[in-house]
Amino acid sequence: MEAGGVADSFLSSACVLFTLGMFSTGLSDLRHMQRTRSVDNIQFLPFLTTDVNNLGWLSYGLLKGDGTLIIVNTVGAVLQTLYILVYLRYSPQKHGVVLQTATLLAVLLLGYGYFWLVVPDPEARLRQLGLLCSVFTISMYLSPLADLAKIIQTKSTQRLSFPLTIATLLSSASWSIYGFRLRDPYITVPNLPGILTSFIRLGLFCKYPPEQAKKHHLLQT
């Protein structure tokens, strides 16, 4: 096998490994819900938006014929769907959970209808779908920045997950390089904010380590 082929295989494996590691961080929430038989302060929307994001990129991977995208997003969609079902089981506000899920699924189905019925040209369909998936992914990576003010105010990183931050950094970096190798800006560009936000989170962990957060909390009480 040529050096380029070995590098591509290694990069593809890295994308699969790091991304599945990022998705599997939700297993701790799943175990917590099953153990306590409640959802406590676990947020539902990240599970739902990640599931929709996986389904969008799965469609892009199928249209592009990219096995790495297909494997990662198939497993990701299955995991996120599992998290959603467990959340629905233990949530006291089932109506709201079902309504949010049905709304996003309806939007997803409308999107499928548009791309497969209104856009007959495969190349144009691939470009438009790639653009839509990119915008959605960027919005997902940037949305947690709204919590930064609260973190700085409380001097506590308790609402941040260190394992998820590391997994997101590795996953985003590997996908950015993967997209660059394929010369696919729809893969490269949306993962750059993931690298940026991960470094911002790591900076917050350095500035407000868990020990300092506990001391600040004790002083407030």
N, C-alpha and C positions, 0 to 999 in steps of 0.2 A: 504494500500500500504506500502511495506517495505521501510525502510529509504534509502536503495540504489536506489530503484525505484524513490523515491521522488527527490533525488539528481540528478539522471540522467535526469528526466523530467525538473527540474529547469535549469540544465546545457544546455540541448537542447534548451530550451526557450531563455536562455541568448545568445546562439550562433545565433539564428534566429534574436532576437531583435537587438543586437549590430551590426551584419553584415548588416542587412537591413538599420540600421541607417548610417552605413558607405557608403553604396551604394546611399542612398538618399541625401548625401551631394552634389551630382551632380545636384540635382534639382535647386540649386542656379545658376549654370552655364546655365541650360536650361532656367530659367526665364530671365536671363541676355540676352541670345541670342534672345529670343522672344521679349523682350522689346526694344533692340537696333537694332534688325534685322541684326545682324552681329555676328561674332565669336570673334572679338577683339583679345585678347592674350590667349584665351582659347585653350589648347592643345587637339588635337584629339586623339593621340596615346593612352593615358590612358583609354579612353572609349573603344577603339577597343581591347586592350590587356586584359582589365578586362572582356569584353564580351567573348572573347575566353577562358579565364581562367574559367569563370562561366560554359561555355559549357563543358569544360573538366571535371570539378568537378561534373557537373550534370551527365555525363556519368559514372563517378566513383561511384557516389551515387546510380544510377540505377543498376549498376552491383553488388554493395555491398548490395543493398536493404536497404539503410539508408535514412529514411524519412527526417531527419534534413538537410542533404546535398541536397536532392532533392528539398525541399521547398525553401531553401535559394538561391540556384543557378538558379532555375527556375525564381524566382522573379528578381534576379540580372541580368540574361540574358535579361529579358524583359525590365528592366530599362535601361541597357546599350545600347540595340538596339534602344530604344526611343531616348537616347542622340545622338546616331550616326545619326539617321534620321534627327533630328533637326539640328545637326551640318552640315550635308550635304545640307540641305535646305538653310542655310545662309552663307555657305562657298563660297568665291569667287574662290577657287581652287578645284572645284568639281572633276576634273579629278584625282588629287592626292589622294583625299579622297577615291574615288571609287577604284583606283588602290591598295591602301594599304588594303582596306577591302577585295577586291577580292583575293589578295595574301594570306592573313591570312586565309580566308575561304577555299582556295584551299589546304593550308597546313593542316587545320583541317580535311577536307574531306579525304585527303590522310592518315592522322592518323587514322580516323575511319575505312577506308578500311583495313589498316594494322592490327589493333587490332581485327576486327571482321572477317576477311578473312584469315589472315596469322597465327594468334594465336588462335587456336581452343580451347585450354584448358582454362576454365574460371578462374582458380586460377592464372595461368601464366598471363592471360590477365589483371586481377585485379592488380597484382604486377607491371607489366610494365606500366599500365595506371597510377597507383598511383605514381610511380617514375617520370613519365613524368610531371604529374600535380604538383608534389612537386618541381621539378626543375624550372618549369615555374613560380610558385608562389614565390619562393625564389628570382628569378631574378627580379620580379616585386617589391618586397619589398626593394631590394638593389639598384635598379636603381636610385631612387631619391637622393642617397648619392652623386651623381655627382654634385649636386647643392650646396653642403656644402661649397666648396671653395668660390663660388660666394656670399653666405650668409655671411660668415665670412669677406670677402673683403668689402662688402657694409655695413656690420653691420645692415642688414635689414632682417626681417623675413616676408616681404610682400609676397614673393613667396610661403610661407608656409600657410596652412590652419589649424588653431587651432582646430576647430570642427572635421576636418578629422583626425587630429593627435590623439585626444581623442578617436574617434570612432574606429580607427585602433588599438589602444592599447587595448581597451576593447574586440574588436572582436578577435584579435590575441590571447589574453590571454585565452578567453573562448574556442576557438578552440583547443588551445594547451592542455588545461585540458580535453576537450572532447576527443581528440585523445588519451590522456594518459589513460582515463577511458576505452576506447575501445581497448587499446593496439594496436593502429594503428599508426605506425611511419610516415606513409605517410600524416597523418593529423597533428600530433604533430610537427614534425621537421620543415616543411616549414613555420609554424606560429611563430616560435621562432625569426627569423629575424625581423618579424613585431613588436614584443615587443621591440627588441633592437633599431630599427630605430625610433620607437615612442618615446622612452626615449631620444634618441639623439635630436630629434626635440623639445621635451619639454625643454631640456637643452638649446637649442638655443633660445627658447622663453624667458627663464629666463635671459639669458645673453644679448639678444638683444630684449627687450620688444618693443611694437609698439611705445611708446612715445620716446624711445631712437632712434629708426629708423627715426622718423620724424625730430628729432633734428639734426641727422647726415646728413640727406638729405638737411636741411636748411643751414647747415654749408658748404656743398659742393656747393650749389647754391649761 
